[in-house]
Amino acid sequence: MVFEWAMLTSSRQKSIQTAAAQIAQIIANVASNQYGGCSADRIDELLAPYAKKNFKNILKDAERWFEDSSKQEEYAWEKTRKDISRCRAISRV
């Protein structure tokens, strides 16, 4: 996903954290130019591909550290959940 905003264009995001941070910045900019709040409908669907990309990258890294495939997957799920949690914190700013 590449965001285009006025005269700015972002590069393709490589992680869910970067994508969520950029979306939060865009929402904040929109909200500051209008009265009331601003929301992003179905943002979970928009960010899902980045969560999958994070999981795959973490799983690939886990293969270097754990021999047991179940431990690799357990580690990747745990780390991905933490990354998504951090995104929730970013979006509340």
Secondary structure, DSSP 8 states (H G I E B T S, - for coil): ---EETTEE-----SHHHHHHHHHHHHHHHHHTSSS----TTHHHHHHHHHHHHHHHHHHHHHHH-SSHHHHHHHHHHHHHHHHHHHHHHHT-
